[in-house]
Amino acid sequence: FVALAKQHLVPLGYSIESPEDPDHRGSHVALGFERGKDLVEALSEQGVIADFRPPNLMRFGFSALYNSHSDVVKLATILAEHAVRRGLRWTAEPQHAFAEPCRELHAGADAGGEQNLAARRARSAKAAR
């Protein structure tokens, strides 16, 4: 998610507030956004669970047991679309610029989804021991 956020969401006005190095952060990723509280409320209406921390932090929790790569791409897409709809800091053809990488990511997620899910569950079970 951090890689997607860095590439696609930061140019839209989001900021990555969690450490980018996975060895230095837990399962939550915090994004800054000037209208974060409103966005968290809007996301909940779409079934996305997020946490808001003043002044503008949105926190998203990820678990390899419950979230697929496709879920992560979908969240990044929803966040990008929200910024585009609100006209925030995007300069040219936002749908086109974001849609192609998402199609590629979705294709990869769908192609190896079951295999990746089994591998994530095995890693999680091993880490829990």
LOZA-729238 format. One record per residue (C-alpha): x, z, y; residue in one letter. Coordinates in steps of 0.05 Angstrom, whole numbers, plus 5000, padded with zeros to 4 digits. Last residue first. Layout:
<recs>
XZYa;...
</recs>
This chain:
<recs>
508553324618r;504653044676a;510052524690a;509352234620k;501752194627a;502551854694s;507551354667r;502951184608a;496951114654r;500850644700r;503150214641a;496050154614a;493449974683l;498949454692n;497149114625q;489849114643e;491048844713g;496248324698g;492447704718a;487548054763d;492848394805a;496947764810g;490947354832a;488847894881h;495847904911l;495947144920e;488947154951r;491147724996c;497247345020p;492746755038e;487347155074a;491647515124f;494046945169a;487746535158h;483047105177q;487347295237p;487646615270e;491946795330a;493347405373t;491248035337w;491748665378r;484748925365l;478848455370g;474048955337r;472448475282r;479848345271v;481449085266a;475849195216h;478048585176e;485048865171a;482549535146l;477949215095i;483548755071t;488449335063a;483149715024l;481749104979k;489249014966v;489749744944v;483649674899d;486649034868s;492949424853h;488649894813s;486550594834n;484151124785y;489951314740l;495251044788a;492651534840s;492451384914f;490051814972g;488651525040f;489751915105r;487351685173m;491051965232l;488751905305n;488952575341p;486852895298p;486652845222r;481652405186f;480952365111d;479051735072a;474251555017i;472050835017v;464850734996g;463050235050q;459350755092e;465451205083s;469650655116l;465450675179a;466551425186e;474051345174v;474050775226l;470651195279d;475751755269k;481651275270g;480050935335r;487250905360e;489950805290f;495351185255g;496051095180l;497551655132a;499151525059v;497352045007h;500452064937s;506452454959g;512052235004r;519652255005h;521151904939d;516151364959p;520551175018d;515950945075e;515051655100p;507951735124s;505751555195e;505150805186i;502250525250s;496050085257y;495449615316g;494148955282l;501548785273p;502149445234v;496549235187l;499348615152h;506748705134q;507649455142k;500749605113a;501849155054l;508649475040a;505650175048v;500050005000f;
</recs>
